[in-house]
Amino acid sequence: MHNIDFSPLFRHSVGFDRMHKMIDAATRQDSTSQSYPPYNIETVSDDKYAISLAVAGFSPDELEVIVKENTLIISGQSQASNSNAQYLHQGIARRAFERRFQLADIVKVTGSSLENGMLRIDLVREIPEAQKPRKIEIAATSFPTKQIENDKAA
């Protein structure tokens, strides 16, 4: 695997440390560990989003949703089963997992729910007033007109 050095891109920038860390982390991820559990990211409306994870077999007390420094961390730890079942085929994994999603500064988690094996995380984008576009009125100024006098000696 090739390592890519992004440091030349960030030599002349200030305040983009988080972006650098995200790019670096994205290039180092192992694709096999990032495939479980499967998930969807949905646009609900202009400023509302939802992340859905397929967590079949997990109960709410086996799942954890944490927001820490613009990172949404969703983890699952299945508790030991008390049944002595002998499976001919066990296709439901129920293995431990951790999924991380980077959130923009203006995206907030508003809630979560578990229904029919789907964990849903609701998100909203809250744009502060200072960052919303605003129209700047253009003031019309009148330039003083100077009249040229005609001096004729009579």
C-alpha positions in Angstrom: 0.0 0.0 0.0 1.2 3.5 -0.8 1.5 6.2 1.8 0.5 9.6 0.6 2.0 12.6 2.3 -0.4 15.5 2.4 1.8 17.9 4.4 2.8 20.0 1.4 -0.9 20.9 1.0 -1.1 22.2 4.5 2.1 24.2 4.7 0.5 27.5 3.9 -2.8 27.1 5.8 -3.8 27.9 9.3 -6.7 26.3 11.2 -7.2 23.3 8.9 -5.6 20.7 11.3 -8.9 18.8 11.6 -9.1 18.5 7.8 -5.6 17.2 7.7 -6.4 14.6 10.3 -9.6 13.5 8.5 -7.8 13.0 5.2 -5.0 11.2 6.9 -7.4 8.9 8.7 -9.4 8.2 5.5 -6.3 7.0 3.7 -5.3 4.7 6.5 -8.7 2.9 7.0 -8.9 -0.8 6.5 -11.9 -1.4 4.2 -12.8 -4.8 5.8 -13.2 -3.4 9.3 -15.3 -0.5 7.9 -18.0 -2.7 6.3 -19.9 -3.7 9.4 -22.5 -2.8 10.3 -23.9 -1.4 7.0 -25.4 2.1 7.1 -27.3 4.7 5.2 -26.9 8.5 5.3 -30.2 10.2 4.3 -31.2 13.8 3.6 -34.6 14.2 5.4 -35.0 17.9 4.4 -32.8 20.9 3.6 -31.2 21.0 7.1 -32.1 17.6 8.5 -30.2 14.3 8.1 -30.4 10.8 9.4 -27.9 8.0 9.7 -29.3 4.5 9.9 -27.3 1.4 10.9 -28.4 -2.2 10.5 -27.9 -3.6 14.0 -29.9 -6.8 14.0 -29.9 -8.6 17.3 -28.6 -5.7 19.4 -30.7 -4.3 22.2 -30.7 -0.6 23.2 -28.5 -1.3 26.2 -25.9 -3.0 24.0 -25.5 0.1 21.8 -23.9 3.4 22.6 -24.1 6.8 20.8 -21.6 9.5 21.8 -20.8 12.9 20.3 -17.3 14.1 21.1 -15.5 17.0 19.5 -17.4 16.9 16.2 -17.2 13.1 16.0 -20.2 10.9 16.2 -19.2 7.5 17.7 -21.6 4.6 17.5 -20.6 1.4 19.1 -22.1 -2.0 19.9 -21.0 -4.6 22.3 -23.1 -7.8 22.4 -23.5 -9.3 25.8 -22.9 -13.0 26.2 -25.9 -15.1 25.3 -27.3 -17.4 28.0 -28.8 -19.8 25.6 -27.1 -23.1 24.8 -28.3 -23.1 21.2 -26.4 -25.1 18.7 -26.5 -23.4 15.3 -26.5 -25.2 11.9 -25.8 -21.8 10.4 -25.2 -18.5 12.3 -25.5 -15.6 9.8 -26.3 -12.8 12.3 -22.9 -11.5 13.3 -23.7 -9.6 16.5 -20.0 -8.8 16.7 -18.6 -5.8 18.4 -18.3 -2.7 16.3 -17.5 1.0 16.3 -18.4 3.5 13.6 -17.2 7.1 13.5 -18.7 9.9 11.5 -17.1 13.4 11.3 -19.6 16.1 11.8 -19.4 19.7 10.6 -19.3 22.4 13.4 -22.9 23.3 12.6 -24.3 19.8 12.6 -25.9 18.7 15.9 -27.3 15.3 16.9 -30.9 15.6 18.0 -31.8 12.1 18.9 -31.7 8.4 18.2 -34.1 5.4 18.1 -34.0 1.7 17.6 -36.8 0.0 15.6 -36.9 -3.3 13.8 -33.1 -3.8 14.0 -32.3 -0.3 12.6 -30.6 2.3 14.7 -31.5 5.8 13.5 -29.5 8.9 14.5 -31.2 12.2 13.7 -29.0 15.2 12.8 -29.8 18.9 12.1 -27.7 21.6 10.5 -28.0 24.8 12.6 -26.5 27.7 10.7 -25.7 30.6 13.1 -27.1 34.0 12.2 -23.6 35.4 11.7 -23.0 32.7 9.0 -26.2 33.1 7.1 -26.2 35.1 3.9 -27.4 38.7 4.4 -28.1 41.4 1.9 -26.1 44.6 2.1 -27.9 47.7 1.2 -26.2 49.9 -1.3 -26.4 53.5 -0.2 -26.9 56.0 -3.0 -24.6 59.0 -2.6 -25.1 62.1 -4.6 -22.0 63.7 -5.9 -21.9 67.5 -5.5 -22.2 69.2 -8.9 -19.9 72.0 -9.6 -21.1 74.7 -11.9 -18.6 76.4 -14.1 -19.1 80.1 -14.1 -18.7 82.0 -17.3 -16.8 85.1 -16.6 -17.2 87.5 -19.5 -15.9 91.0 -19.2 -18.4 93.3 -20.6 
